[in-house]
């Protein structure tokens, strides 16, 4: 008896059946084709990983350098913050020393020298954004003023009537509050 392949009764079934591969490669050859590709992929991935690691190390070092430089800048800024103001105060000191060095000083000349020195001091204060606070006639502000007492006055209550000591602001921040006396209603 011969082995016969069964033939499908319907010719369409014959077309739908998969054709047997005519020359299928043995599994060892197929694995050899795939293995170089996997090994190459692994090598490429390792190279990329090494490249990324190197870039990360460089970025980390750069970040540390930036942090260190910023810290040095902060230290220098704090150390030399008053340098500009100190430079503006030196002429004031020089003027005061020159006034004291003169032996036969008249009152008029001394007053003239003191006024000139005061102008230098005011100029130095302006350059450093140090502003004088002389609040006569203003409403009392506990953030800027320190009330020493309340006195009976015709002025509106809580209005500053006398300034005992001027206050000073540095860039709108209170350095020294003004010492003041405020008005209170009569009969209280």
C-alpha positions, 0 to 999 in steps of 0.5 A, a space after each residue: 500500500 502506498 501512503 497517499 496524501 489525502 486530497 481535499 475535496 474542495 480545491 480552495 482548501 488546498 490553497 489555504 493549507 500552508 506550504 511546507 518550507 522547502 529549505 528550513 534552516 537547522 536550529 543551530 544556524 538560526 541561533 547563530 544568526 540571532 546571537 551576533 545581533 543580541 551580542 551586538 545589541 548588548 555591547 551597544 547598550 553597555 557603551 550607551 550606559 557608560 556614556 550616560 554614566 560619564 555624562 552624569 558624573 560630569 554634570 554632578 561635578 559641574 553642579 558641585 562647582 556651581 554650588 561651591 562658587 555660589 557659596 564663595 560669592 555669598 561669603 564674599 558678599 557678607 564679608 564686604 557688604 559694608 565696603 561701599 558704605 565704609 568708603 563713603 564714611 571715610 571723608 566724614 571721618 577725615 573732615 571731623 579730624 581736620 576740624 579738631 586739628 585746627 587750633 584757633 577755631 572760630 565758632 563760625 568756622 567750626 559751625 561751617 565745618 560741622 555743616 559741611 561734614 553733616 552734608 557728607 554724612 547725609 550723602 553717604 546715608 543716601 548712597 546706602 539707602 539709609 533714610 531718616 524717619 522724622 514723623 512729626 504730624 504723622 499717625 503713630 505706626 508701631 512698626 516704625 515708631 516707639 511711643 515713649 508717652 502720650 500727652 494731651 493735645 489738640 491734635 487727633 489722638 495717636 498723632 505724633 506730636 514730638 520726636 525725641 529721636 529720629 528713626 532710620 530705615 534701610 531699604 524700607 526696613 526699620 534700623 532704629 524706630 523713632 522715639 516719639 510722643 503721641 497725642 491723646 484726647 484731653 481729659 483722658 
